[in-house]
Amino acid sequence: MTTRRLKLIACGITAVAALFACSQVLSAAESTAAGATVVSKSTTIREIIDRGGPMLYVLALASLIGLAMIIYLFLTLRRGQVIPAALRRDVLEKIRVGSLADARTACNYRPCALSDVVLTGIDYVEANSPVDPNLLKDVIEGEGNRQASAIQSQTQYLLDVGVIAPMIGLLGTVFGMVHAFNVVAFDLAKAKPMMLAQGVSEALINTAGGLIVGIPAMMFYAYFRGRASKLVSQLEVVSTEVMTSLLKVRNIKI
């Protein structure tokens, strides 16, 4: 089993553990709200949503965005999408034999980060004679840095979800506590424990909801950040190979 799969399994186990812990907190909140003397009964998801208030709908939207980002990153942050092995071999072989036009065609047929780097190098070599090795290096490195930023910036959205979700939950917590204390503030004589418990229940449900969304998002962000860094390092290696091949085809000493 590869290290990447082990990391993914560990991330999934941690996410399940976090969800279980948050569900326990949620159950404790419901038990507290119901009172110690009341016989416990099962609570439906609909009841939890109703007690949590409008902030839970915002958290549900955030969870959908986070899930969509996780699926998207699993599909895009792959070596086959960033640096296809077949394209790498094909392009390097064509450049080494001097078929820059064929290499360009192969890159246009398979758009990806590697294709953009290769096309940038080919454009410079074909547009300049003689070729300055330092300028070619700067051109390829510049495009490589742009592609690296594009790869790494994709994970930023998942980080945003992980940071914003607990804050939304905290806002819902504040609303719940406000509702609880308003019962006492407006009329102390008519304040009932059940009405106070409803506000506390709303507060705790929103706290748990924010953590349930935020914790997995942060863990997957850490995983994808490492995955993106690894892809960027591999892209740098291939970019160096492309630059070396372009200089050799022009009989320029490195």
CYANA upper distance limits for C-alpha pairs under 8 A (distance plus 0.5 A):
  1 MET  CA      5 ARG  CA      7.05
  1 MET  CA      6 LEU  CA      7.46
  2 THR  CA      6 LEU  CA      6.89
  3 THR  CA      7 LYS  CA      6.68
  4 ARG  CA      8 LEU  CA      6.73
  5 ARG  CA      9 ILE  CA      6.60
  6 LEU  CA     10 ALA  CA      6.61
  7 LYS  CA     11 CYS  CA      6.56
  7 LYS  CA    223 TYR  CA      8.08
  8 LEU  CA     12 GLY  CA      6.67
  8 LEU  CA    223 TYR  CA      8.02
  9 ILE  CA     13 ILE  CA      6.67
 10 ALA  CA     14 THR  CA      6.64
 11 CYS  CA     15 ALA  CA      6.65
 11 CYS  CA    219 MET  CA      7.14
 11 CYS  CA    220 PHE  CA      7.55
 11 CYS  CA    223 TYR  CA      7.99
 12 GLY  CA     16 VAL  CA      6.73
 13 ILE  CA     17 ALA  CA      6.67
 14 THR  CA     18 ALA  CA      6.60
 15 ALA  CA     19 LEU  CA      6.65
 15 ALA  CA    215 ILE  CA      7.89
 15 ALA  CA    216 PRO  CA      5.78
 15 ALA  CA    219 MET  CA      7.86
 16 VAL  CA     20 PHE  CA      6.62
 17 ALA  CA     21 ALA  CA      6.64
 18 ALA  CA     22 CYS  CA      6.63
 18 ALA  CA    212 ILE  CA      7.75
 18 ALA  CA    215 ILE  CA      7.48
 18 ALA  CA    216 PRO  CA      7.96
 19 LEU  CA     23 SER  CA      6.56
 19 LEU  CA    212 ILE  CA      6.29
 20 PHE  CA     24 GLN  CA      6.76
 21 ALA  CA     25 VAL  CA      6.91
 22 CYS  CA     26 LEU  CA      6.66
 22 CYS  CA    208 ALA  CA      6.20
 22 CYS  CA    209 GLY  CA      8.36
 22 CYS  CA    211 LEU  CA      7.41
 22 CYS  CA    212 ILE  CA      6.52
 23 SER  CA     27 SER  CA      6.63
 23 SER  CA    208 ALA  CA      7.99
 24 GLN  CA     28 ALA  CA      6.64
 25 VAL  CA     29 ALA  CA      6.68
 25 VAL  CA    208 ALA  CA      7.08
 26 LEU  CA     30 GLU  CA      6.86
 26 LEU  CA    204 LEU  CA      7.52
 26 LEU  CA    205 ILE  CA      6.42
 26 LEU  CA    208 ALA  CA      6.43
 27 SER  CA     31 SER  CA      6.71
 28 ALA  CA     32 THR  CA      6.62
 29 ALA  CA     33 ALA  CA      6.68
 29 ALA  CA    201 SER  CA      6.43
 29 ALA  CA    204 LEU  CA      6.31
 29 ALA  CA    205 ILE  CA      7.38
 30 GLU  CA     34 ALA  CA      6.70
 30 GLU  CA    201 SER  CA      6.71
 31 SER  CA     35 GLY  CA      6.80
 31 SER  CA     36 ALA  CA      7.67
 31 SER  CA     40 SER  CA      7.71
 32 THR  CA     36 ALA  CA      7.28
 32 THR  CA    197 ALA  CA      8.13
 32 THR  CA    201 SER  CA      8.21
 33 ALA  CA    194 MET  CA      8.05
 33 ALA  CA    197 ALA  CA      5.11
 33 ALA  CA    198 GLN  CA      6.92
 33 ALA  CA    200 VAL  CA      7.27
 33 ALA  CA    201 SER  CA      5.95
 34 ALA  CA     38 VAL  CA      6.88
 34 ALA  CA    194 MET  CA      8.12
 34 ALA  CA    197 ALA  CA      7.63
 43 THR  CA     47 GLU  CA      6.91
 43 THR  CA     48 ILE  CA      7.56
 44 THR  CA     48 ILE  CA      7.00
 45 ILE  CA     49 ILE  CA      6.72
 46 ARG  CA     50 ASP  CA      6.66
 47 GLU  CA     51 ARG  CA      6.67
 48 ILE  CA     52 GLY  CA      6.46
 48 ILE  CA    205 ILE  CA      7.94
 49 ILE  CA     53 GLY  CA      6.99
 49 ILE  CA     56 LEU  CA      7.02
 51 ARG  CA    198 GLN  CA      7.72
 51 ARG  CA    201 SER  CA      7.46
 51 ARG  CA    202 GLU  CA      5.98
 51 ARG  CA    205 ILE  CA      8.26
 52 GLY  CA     56 LEU  CA      6.46
 52 GLY  CA    172 GLY  CA      8.27
 52 GLY  CA    201 SER  CA      7.88
 52 GLY  CA    202 GLU  CA      5.01
 52 GLY  CA    203 ALA  CA      7.79
 52 GLY  CA    205 ILE  CA      6.07
 52 GLY  CA    206 ASN  CA      6.46
 53 GLY  CA     57 TYR  CA      8.34
 53 GLY  CA    172 GLY  CA      8.11
 53 GLY  CA    202 GLU  CA      7.20
 54 PRO  CA     58 VAL  CA      7.48
 55 MET  CA     59 LEU  CA      6.79
 55 MET  CA    168 ILE  CA      7.37
 55 MET  CA    169 GLY  CA      7.54
 55 MET  CA    171 LEU  CA      8.22
 55 MET  CA    172 GLY  CA      5.99
 55 MET  CA    206 ASN  CA      7.56
 56 LEU  CA     60 ALA  CA      6.56
 56 LEU  CA    169 GLY  CA      8.28
 56 LEU  CA    172 GLY  CA      8.31
 56 LEU  CA    206 ASN  CA      7.00
 56 LEU  CA    209 GLY  CA      7.49
 57 TYR  CA     61 LEU  CA      6.81
 58 VAL  CA     62 ALA  CA      6.78
 58 VAL  CA    168 ILE  CA      8.13
 59 LEU  CA     63 SER  CA      6.61
 59 LEU  CA    165 ALA  CA      6.86
 59 LEU  CA    168 ILE  CA      7.44
 59 LEU  CA    169 GLY  CA      7.87
 59 LEU  CA    209 GLY  CA      7.45
 59 LEU  CA    210 GLY  CA      7.18
 59 LEU  CA    213 VAL  CA      7.70
 60 ALA  CA     64 LEU  CA      6.84
 61 LEU  CA     65 ILE  CA      6.82
 62 ALA  CA     66 GLY  CA      6.63
 62 ALA  CA    161 VAL  CA      6.99
 62 ALA  CA    165 ALA  CA      7.18
 62 ALA  CA    213 VAL  CA      7.94
 63 SER  CA     67 LEU  CA      6.57
 63 SER  CA    161 VAL  CA      8.43
 63 SER  CA    213 VAL  CA      6.17
 64 LEU  CA     68 ALA  CA      6.59
 65 ILE  CA     69 MET  CA      6.68
 65 ILE  CA    161 VAL  CA      8.20
 66 GLY  CA     70 ILE  CA      6.70
 66 GLY  CA    158 LEU  CA      6.54
 66 GLY  CA    161 VAL  CA      6.67
 66 GLY  CA    217 ALA  CA      6.93
 67 LEU  CA     71 ILE  CA      6.81
 68 ALA  CA     72 TYR  CA      6.59
 69 MET  CA     73 LEU  CA      6.51
 69 MET  CA    157 TYR  CA      8.02
 69 MET  CA    158 LEU  CA      6.89
 70 ILE  CA     74 PHE  CA      6.69
 70 ILE  CA    158 LEU  CA      8.01
 70 ILE  CA    220 PHE  CA      7.76
 71 ILE  CA     75 LEU  CA      6.90
 72 TYR  CA     76 THR  CA      6.67
 73 LEU  CA     77 LEU  CA      5.89
 73 LEU  CA    154 GLN  CA      8.11
 73 LEU  CA    155 THR  CA      8.04
 73 LEU  CA    224 PHE  CA      7.84
 74 PHE  CA     78 ARG  CA      7.69
 76 THR  CA     81 GLN  CA      6.53
 76 THR  CA     82 VAL  CA      8.22
 77 LEU  CA     81 GLN  CA      7.40
 77 LEU  CA     82 VAL  CA      7.66
 77 LEU  CA    151 ILE  CA      8.15
 77 LEU  CA    224 PHE  CA      8.20
 77 LEU  CA    227 ARG  CA      7.57
 77 LEU  CA    228 ALA  CA      7.03
 77 LEU  CA    231 LEU  CA      8.26
 78 ARG  CA     82 VAL  CA      6.83
 78 ARG  CA    231 LEU  CA      8.23
 79 ARG  CA     83 ILE  CA      5.69
 79 ARG  CA     84 PRO  CA      6.73
 79 ARG  CA    231 LEU  CA      7.16
 80 GLY  CA     84 PRO  CA      4.84
 80 GLY  CA     85 ALA  CA      7.36
 81 GLN  CA    112 CYS  CA      7.10
 82 VAL  CA    112 CYS  CA      6.13
 82 VAL  CA    113 ALA  CA      5.82
 82 VAL  CA    114 LEU  CA      6.91
 82 VAL  CA    231 LEU  CA      7.87
 82 VAL  CA    235 LEU  CA      8.42
 83 ILE  CA     87 LEU  CA      8.09
 83 ILE  CA     88 ARG  CA      7.45
 83 ILE  CA    112 CYS  CA      7.74
 83 ILE  CA    113 ALA  CA      7.34
 83 ILE  CA    114 LEU  CA      6.03
 83 ILE  CA    234 GLN  CA      8.47
 83 ILE  CA    235 LEU  CA      7.32
 84 PRO  CA     88 ARG  CA      6.69
 84 PRO  CA    114 LEU  CA      8.39
 85 ALA  CA     89 ARG  CA      6.84
 86 ALA  CA     90 ASP  CA      6.59
 87 LEU  CA     91 VAL  CA      6.38
 87 LEU  CA    106 ALA  CA      7.76
 87 LEU  CA    107 CYS  CA      8.08
 87 LEU  CA    110 ARG  CA      8.10
 88 ARG  CA     92 LEU  CA      6.60
 88 ARG  CA    114 LEU  CA      8.29
 88 ARG  CA    238 VAL  CA      8.29
 89 ARG  CA     93 GLU  CA      6.56
 90 ASP  CA     94 LYS  CA      6.73
 90 ASP  CA    103 ALA  CA      8.04
 90 ASP  CA    106 ALA  CA      8.18
 91 VAL  CA     95 ILE  CA      6.61
 91 VAL  CA    103 ALA  CA      5.58
 91 VAL  CA    106 ALA  CA      7.42
 91 VAL  CA    107 CYS  CA      8.13
 92 LEU  CA     96 ARG  CA      6.62
 92 LEU  CA    103 ALA  CA      8.44
 92 LEU  CA    241 GLU  CA      8.30
 92 LEU  CA    242 VAL  CA      7.11
 92 LEU  CA    245 SER  CA      7.51
 93 GLU  CA     97 VAL  CA      6.98
 94 LYS  CA     98 GLY  CA      6.76
 94 LYS  CA     99 SER  CA      5.53
 94 LYS  CA    100 LEU  CA      7.09
 94 LYS  CA    102 ASP  CA      7.09
 94 LYS  CA    103 ALA  CA      6.12
 95 ILE  CA     99 SER  CA      6.04
 95 ILE  CA    100 LEU  CA      6.06
 95 ILE  CA    103 ALA  CA      6.91
 95 ILE  CA    245 SER  CA      6.80
 95 ILE  CA    246 LEU  CA      7.02
 95 ILE  CA    249 VAL  CA      7.51
 96 ARG  CA    245 SER  CA      6.26
 96 ARG  CA    246 LEU  CA      7.94
 96 ARG  CA    248 LYS  CA      7.93
 96 ARG  CA    249 VAL  CA      6.54
 97 VAL  CA    249 VAL  CA      7.81
 98 GLY  CA    249 VAL  CA      6.34
 99 SER  CA    103 ALA  CA      6.85
100 LEU  CA    104 ARG  CA      6.62
100 LEU  CA    122 ILE  CA      7.44
101 ALA  CA    105 THR  CA      6.77
102 ASP  CA    106 ALA  CA      6.72
103 ALA  CA    107 CYS  CA      6.81
104 ARG  CA    108 ASN  CA      6.67
104 ARG  CA    118 VAL  CA      8.39
104 ARG  CA    119 LEU  CA      6.81
104 ARG  CA    122 ILE  CA      8.03
105 THR  CA    109 TYR  CA      6.63
106 ALA  CA    110 ARG  CA      6.87
107 CYS  CA    111 PRO  CA      6.54
107 CYS  CA    112 CYS  CA      8.49
107 CYS  CA    115 SER  CA      5.21
107 CYS  CA    116 ASP  CA      8.07
107 CYS  CA    118 VAL  CA      7.94
107 CYS  CA    119 LEU  CA      7.53
108 ASN  CA    115 SER  CA      7.70
110 ARG  CA    115 SER  CA      7.51
111 PRO  CA    115 SER  CA      6.14
111 PRO  CA    116 ASP  CA      7.77
112 CYS  CA    116 ASP  CA      6.97
113 ALA  CA    117 VAL  CA      6.99
113 ALA  CA    147 GLN  CA      6.45
114 LEU  CA    118 VAL  CA      6.71
114 LEU  CA    235 LEU  CA      7.47
114 LEU  CA    238 VAL  CA      8.35
114 LEU  CA    239 SER  CA      8.22
115 SER  CA    119 LEU  CA      6.51
116 ASP  CA    120 THR  CA      6.62
116 ASP  CA    143 GLU  CA      7.94
117 VAL  CA    121 GLY  CA      6.91
117 VAL  CA    140 ILE  CA      6.64
117 VAL  CA    143 GLU  CA      6.29
117 VAL  CA    144 GLY  CA      6.62
117 VAL  CA    239 SER  CA      7.33
118 VAL  CA    122 ILE  CA      6.68
118 VAL  CA    140 ILE  CA      8.39
118 VAL  CA    239 SER  CA      8.04
118 VAL  CA    242 VAL  CA      7.19
119 LEU  CA    123 ASP  CA      6.47
120 THR  CA    124 TYR  CA      6.87
120 THR  CA    139 VAL  CA      7.68
120 THR  CA    140 ILE  CA      7.07
120 THR  CA    143 GLU  CA      7.60
121 GLY  CA    125 VAL  CA      6.76
121 GLY  CA    136 LEU  CA      7.25
121 GLY  CA    139 VAL  CA      7.42
121 GLY  CA    140 ILE  CA      6.34
121 GLY  CA    242 VAL  CA      8.33
121 GLY  CA    243 MET  CA      7.58
121 GLY  CA    246 LEU  CA      8.13
122 ILE  CA    126 GLU  CA      6.57
122 ILE  CA    246 LEU  CA      8.10
123 ASP  CA    127 ALA  CA      6.55
124 TYR  CA    128 ASN  CA      6.56
124 TYR  CA    136 LEU  CA      7.41
124 TYR  CA    139 VAL  CA      8.24
125 VAL  CA    129 SER  CA      7.80
125 VAL  CA    131 VAL  CA      6.69
125 VAL  CA    136 LEU  CA      8.10
125 VAL  CA    246 LEU  CA      7.97
131 VAL  CA    135 LEU  CA      8.42
131 VAL  CA    136 LEU  CA      7.78
131 VAL  CA    247 LEU  CA      8.45
131 VAL  CA    250 ARG  CA      8.31
131 VAL  CA    252 ILE  CA      8.45
132 ASP  CA    136 LEU  CA      6.66
133 PRO  CA    137 LYS  CA      6.61
133 PRO  CA    247 LEU  CA      7.61
133 PRO  CA    252 ILE  CA      8.24
133 PRO  CA    254 ILE  CA      7.60
134 ASN  CA    138 ASP  CA      6.73
135 LEU  CA    139 VAL  CA      6.57
136 LEU  CA    140 ILE  CA      6.67
136 LEU  CA    243 MET  CA      7.78
137 LYS  CA    141 GLU  CA      6.43
137 LYS  CA    243 MET  CA      7.30
138 ASP  CA    142 GLY  CA      6.36
139 VAL  CA    143 GLU  CA      6.88
140 ILE  CA    144 GLY  CA      6.49
140 ILE  CA    239 SER  CA      7.42
140 ILE  CA    243 MET  CA      7.78
141 GLU  CA    145 ASN  CA      6.50
141 GLU  CA    239 SER  CA      8.19
142 GLY  CA    146 ARG  CA      6.81
143 GLU  CA    147 GLN  CA      6.73
144 GLY  CA    148 ALA  CA      6.56
144 GLY  CA    235 LEU  CA      7.93
144 GLY  CA    236 GLU  CA      7.42
144 GLY  CA    239 SER  CA      7.75
145 ASN  CA    149 SER  CA      6.63
146 ARG  CA    150 ALA  CA      6.80
147 GLN  CA    151 ILE  CA      6.69
148 ALA  CA    152 GLN  CA      6.64
148 ALA  CA    232 VAL  CA      6.08
149 SER  CA    153 SER  CA      6.27
150 ALA  CA    154 GLN  CA      7.17
151 ILE  CA    155 THR  CA      8.36
151 ILE  CA    228 ALA  CA      6.85
151 ILE  CA    232 VAL  CA      8.12
152 GLN  CA    156 GLN  CA      7.84
152 GLN  CA    225 ARG  CA      7.41
152 GLN  CA    228 ALA  CA      6.21
152 GLN  CA    229 SER  CA      7.74
153 SER  CA    157 TYR  CA      8.17
154 GLN  CA    158 LEU  CA      8.40
155 THR  CA    159 LEU  CA      7.12
155 THR  CA    221 TYR  CA      6.71
155 THR  CA    224 PHE  CA      7.00
155 THR  CA    225 ARG  CA      6.84
156 GLN  CA    160 ASP  CA      6.76
156 GLN  CA    221 TYR  CA      8.30
157 TYR  CA    161 VAL  CA      6.95
158 LEU  CA    162 GLY  CA      6.82
158 LEU  CA    217 ALA  CA      6.63
158 LEU  CA    218 MET  CA      7.80
158 LEU  CA    220 PHE  CA      8.30
158 LEU  CA    221 TYR  CA      6.32
159 LEU  CA    163 VAL  CA      6.71
159 LEU  CA    217 ALA  CA      7.33
159 LEU  CA    218 MET  CA      6.55
159 LEU  CA    221 TYR  CA      6.31
160 ASP  CA    164 ILE  CA      6.41
161 VAL  CA    165 ALA  CA      6.29
161 VAL  CA    214 GLY  CA      7.18
161 VAL  CA    217 ALA  CA      7.03
162 GLY  CA    166 PRO  CA      7.79
162 GLY  CA    213 VAL  CA      7.56
162 GLY  CA    214 GLY  CA      4.63
162 GLY  CA    215 ILE  CA      7.03
162 GLY  CA    216 PRO  CA      8.09
162 GLY  CA    217 ALA  CA      5.28
162 GLY  CA    218 MET  CA      5.48
163 VAL  CA    167 MET  CA      7.50
163 VAL  CA    214 GLY  CA      7.00
163 VAL  CA    218 MET  CA      8.21
164 ILE  CA    168 ILE  CA      6.73
164 ILE  CA    214 GLY  CA      8.06
165 ALA  CA    169 GLY  CA      6.77
165 ALA  CA    210 GLY  CA      5.51
165 ALA  CA    211 LEU  CA      7.78
165 ALA  CA    213 VAL  CA      6.64
165 ALA  CA    214 GLY  CA      5.75
166 PRO  CA    170 LEU  CA      6.55
166 PRO  CA    207 THR  CA      7.67
166 PRO  CA    209 GLY  CA      8.36
166 PRO  CA    210 GLY  CA      4.60
166 PRO  CA    211 LEU  CA      6.06
166 PRO  CA    213 VAL  CA      8.03
166 PRO  CA    214 GLY  CA      6.27
167 MET  CA    171 LEU  CA      6.70
167 MET  CA    210 GLY  CA      7.56
168 ILE  CA    172 GLY  CA      6.83
168 ILE  CA    206 ASN  CA      8.49
168 ILE  CA    210 GLY  CA      6.91
169 GLY  CA    173 THR  CA      6.66
169 GLY  CA    206 ASN  CA      5.14
169 GLY  CA    207 THR  CA      5.30
169 GLY  CA    208 ALA  CA      7.83
169 GLY  CA    209 GLY  CA      6.69
169 GLY  CA    210 GLY  CA      4.71
169 GLY  CA    211 LEU  CA      7.98
170 LEU  CA    174 VAL  CA      6.77
170 LEU  CA    206 ASN  CA      7.37
170 LEU  CA    207 THR  CA      6.31
170 LEU  CA    210 GLY  CA      7.76
171 LEU  CA    175 PHE  CA      6.86
172 GLY  CA    176 GLY  CA      6.68
172 GLY  CA    202 GLU  CA      7.93
172 GLY  CA    203 ALA  CA      6.60
172 GLY  CA    206 ASN  CA      5.75
172 GLY  CA    207 THR  CA      7.75
173 THR  CA    177 MET  CA      6.75
173 THR  CA    202 GLU  CA      7.31
173 THR  CA    203 ALA  CA      4.22
173 THR  CA    204 LEU  CA      6.85
173 THR  CA    205 ILE  CA      8.28
173 THR  CA    206 ASN  CA      6.07
173 THR  CA    207 THR  CA      6.41
174 VAL  CA    178 VAL  CA      6.60
174 VAL  CA    203 ALA  CA      7.10
175 PHE  CA    179 HIS  CA      6.74
175 PHE  CA    202 GLU  CA      8.48
175 PHE  CA    203 ALA  CA      7.42
176 GLY  CA    180 ALA  CA      6.76
176 GLY  CA    198 GLN  CA      8.48
176 GLY  CA    199 GLY  CA      5.07
176 GLY  CA    200 VAL  CA      6.44
176 GLY  CA    201 SER  CA      7.85
176 GLY  CA    202 GLU  CA      5.40
176 GLY  CA    203 ALA  CA      4.76
176 GLY  CA    204 LEU  CA      8.50
177 MET  CA    181 PHE  CA      6.66
177 MET  CA    199 GLY  CA      6.19
177 MET  CA    200 VAL  CA      6.47
177 MET  CA    202 GLU  CA      8.37
177 MET  CA    203 ALA  CA      6.46
178 VAL  CA    182 ASN  CA      6.43
178 VAL  CA    199 GLY  CA      7.91
179 HIS  CA    183 VAL  CA      7.21
179 HIS  CA    196 LEU  CA      8.40
179 HIS  CA    199 GLY  CA      5.66
180 ALA  CA    184 VAL  CA      7.93
180 ALA  CA    195 MET  CA      7.50
180 ALA  CA    196 LEU  CA      5.23
180 ALA  CA    197 ALA  CA      7.63
180 ALA  CA    198 GLN  CA      7.50
180 ALA  CA    199 GLY  CA      4.68
180 ALA  CA    200 VAL  CA      6.68
181 PHE  CA    185 ALA  CA      6.56
181 PHE  CA    196 LEU  CA      7.75
181 PHE  CA    199 GLY  CA      8.42
182 ASN  CA    186 PHE  CA      6.42
183 VAL  CA    187 ASP  CA      7.08
183 VAL  CA    188 LEU  CA      7.79
183 VAL  CA    191 ALA  CA      6.20
183 VAL  CA    192 LYS  CA      8.46
183 VAL  CA    195 MET  CA      7.48
183 VAL  CA    196 LEU  CA      7.17
184 VAL  CA    188 LEU  CA      5.19
184 VAL  CA    190 LYS  CA      8.47
184 VAL  CA    191 ALA  CA      6.05
187 ASP  CA    191 ALA  CA      6.85
191 ALA  CA    195 MET  CA      7.62
191 ALA  CA    196 LEU  CA      8.03
192 LYS  CA    196 LEU  CA      6.97
193 PRO  CA    197 ALA  CA      6.52
194 MET  CA    198 GLN  CA      6.79
195 MET  CA    199 GLY  CA      7.35
196 LEU  CA    200 VAL  CA      6.97
197 ALA  CA    201 SER  CA      6.36
198 GLN  CA    202 GLU  CA      6.69
199 GLY  CA    203 ALA  CA      6.79
200 VAL  CA    204 LEU  CA      6.74
201 SER  CA    205 ILE  CA      6.52
202 GLU  CA    206 ASN  CA      6.76
203 ALA  CA    207 THR  CA      6.83
204 LEU  CA    208 ALA  CA      6.67
205 ILE  CA    209 GLY  CA      6.51
206 ASN  CA    210 GLY  CA      6.60
207 THR  CA    211 LEU  CA      6.95
208 ALA  CA    212 ILE  CA      6.56
209 GLY  CA    213 VAL  CA      6.87
210 GLY  CA    214 GLY  CA      6.39
211 LEU  CA    215 ILE  CA      6.11
212 ILE  CA    216 PRO  CA      7.58
213 VAL  CA    217 ALA  CA      7.01
214 GLY  CA    218 MET  CA      6.69
215 ILE  CA    219 MET  CA      6.84
216 PRO  CA    220 PHE  CA      6.60
217 ALA  CA    221 TYR  CA      6.55
218 MET  CA    222 ALA  CA      6.79
219 MET  CA    223 TYR  CA      6.92
220 PHE  CA    224 PHE  CA      6.60
221 TYR  CA    225 ARG  CA      6.39
222 ALA  CA    226 GLY  CA      6.95
223 TYR  CA    227 ARG  CA      6.83
224 PHE  CA    228 ALA  CA      6.46
225 ARG  CA    229 SER  CA      6.72
226 GLY  CA    230 LYS  CA      6.76
227 ARG  CA    231 LEU  CA      6.90
228 ALA  CA    232 VAL  CA      6.69
229 SER  CA    233 SER  CA      6.78
230 LYS  CA    234 GLN  CA      6.86
231 LEU  CA    235 LEU  CA      6.62
232 VAL  CA    236 GLU  CA      6.75
233 SER  CA    237 VAL  CA      7.05
234 GLN  CA    238 VAL  CA      6.91
235 LEU  CA    239 SER  CA      6.54
236 GLU  CA    240 THR  CA      6.82
237 VAL  CA    241 GLU  CA      7.00
238 VAL  CA    242 VAL  CA      6.73
239 SER  CA    243 MET  CA      6.70
240 THR  CA    244 THR  CA      6.65
241 GLU  CA    245 SER  CA      6.66
242 VAL  CA    246 LEU  CA      6.69
243 MET  CA    247 LEU  CA      6.78
244 THR  CA    248 LYS  CA      6.73
244 THR  CA    254 ILE  CA      7.92
245 SER  CA    249 VAL  CA      6.69
246 LEU  CA    250 ARG  CA      7.03
247 LEU  CA    251 ASN  CA      6.74
247 LEU  CA    252 ILE  CA      5.64
247 LEU  CA    253 LYS  CA      7.55
247 LEU  CA    254 ILE  CA      7.62
248 LYS  CA    252 ILE  CA      6.17
248 LYS  CA    253 LYS  CA      7.59
